[in-house]
Amino acid sequence: MLVAELIDKDNGVWKKPVVRSIFLPSDAEIICSLPLCHSWPHDELIWHFSANGEFSVKSAYQVARARSHAQIATSSDYKSNSIC
């Protein structure tokens, strides 16, 4: 289900019965208390890991490489701190 399916765009309000049927009562109340945008901008995909917001193989490679280096650093820290 998409978030858009939980919103009555004609009236600009949450579809509270739908929200309450899907989520726990405490979560449903939090969701229904969130203010909604009334201008309904067009959705677009944005790649967080590039300056222009567009996905590229280069930016994906940089993310994978950074995560790999972070993982190697974490595992080497673990090895140096272990008592063996």
C-alpha positions as CSV (number, residue, x, y, z in Angstrom):
1,M,0.0,0.0,0.0
2,L,1.2,3.5,-0.8
3,V,0.9,6.5,1.6
4,A,-1.2,8.2,-1.1
5,E,-3.9,5.5,-0.6
6,L,-4.2,6.7,3.0
7,I,-5.1,10.3,2.0
8,D,-8.3,11.8,0.8
9,K,-6.9,14.3,-1.7
10,D,-10.2,15.8,-2.5
11,N,-10.7,17.0,1.2
12,G,-7.0,17.1,2.1
13,V,-7.4,14.8,5.1
14,W,-6.2,11.4,6.2
15,K,-8.6,8.4,5.6
16,K,-8.7,7.8,9.3
17,P,-10.7,4.5,9.1
18,V,-8.2,3.1,6.7
19,V,-5.2,4.2,8.8
20,R,-6.8,2.8,11.9
21,S,-7.5,-0.5,10.2
22,I,-3.8,-1.0,9.2
23,F,-1.8,0.4,12.1
24,L,-1.7,0.0,15.9
25,P,-3.9,2.5,17.6
26,S,-1.0,4.5,19.0
27,D,0.7,4.6,15.5
28,A,-2.6,5.5,13.8
29,E,-3.1,8.5,16.1
30,I,0.4,9.7,15.4
31,I,-0.1,9.3,11.6
32,C,-3.5,11.1,11.7
33,S,-2.0,14.0,13.6
34,L,0.6,14.6,10.9
35,P,-0.3,17.7,8.8
36,L,-0.8,17.1,5.1
37,C,0.3,19.3,2.2
38,H,-2.5,20.8,0.3
39,S,-0.7,21.5,-2.9
40,W,0.1,17.9,-3.7
41,P,3.4,18.3,-5.6
42,H,4.3,15.8,-8.2
43,D,6.4,12.9,-6.8
44,E,9.8,12.3,-8.2
45,L,12.6,9.9,-7.4
46,I,15.7,11.4,-6.0
47,W,19.0,9.6,-5.4
48,H,20.3,10.9,-2.1
49,F,23.9,10.0,-2.8
50,S,24.6,12.4,-5.7
51,A,24.7,16.2,-5.7
52,N,22.1,16.5,-8.6
53,G,19.8,13.8,-7.2
54,E,20.2,11.6,-10.2
55,F,21.3,7.9,-9.9
56,S,24.4,6.9,-11.7
57,V,26.6,3.8,-11.7
58,K,29.4,6.0,-10.5
59,S,27.5,7.2,-7.5
60,A,26.3,3.7,-6.6
61,Y,29.9,2.5,-6.9
62,Q,31.0,5.2,-4.5
63,V,28.3,4.3,-2.0
64,A,29.2,0.6,-2.2
65,R,32.9,1.3,-1.9
66,A,32.4,3.6,1.1
67,R,30.2,1.0,2.8
68,S,32.8,-1.7,2.1
69,H,35.6,0.4,3.6
70,A,33.4,1.1,6.7
71,Q,32.7,-2.6,7.1
72,I,36.4,-3.5,6.8
73,A,37.3,-0.8,9.3
74,T,34.7,-2.1,11.7
75,S,35.8,-5.7,11.4
76,S,39.5,-4.8,11.8
77,D,38.6,-2.7,14.9
78,Y,36.9,-5.8,16.3
79,K,39.9,-8.0,15.6
80,S,42.3,-5.6,17.3
81,N,40.1,-5.3,20.4
82,S,39.5,-9.0,20.8
83,I,41.2,-11.0,23.6
84,C,42.7,-14.0,21.9
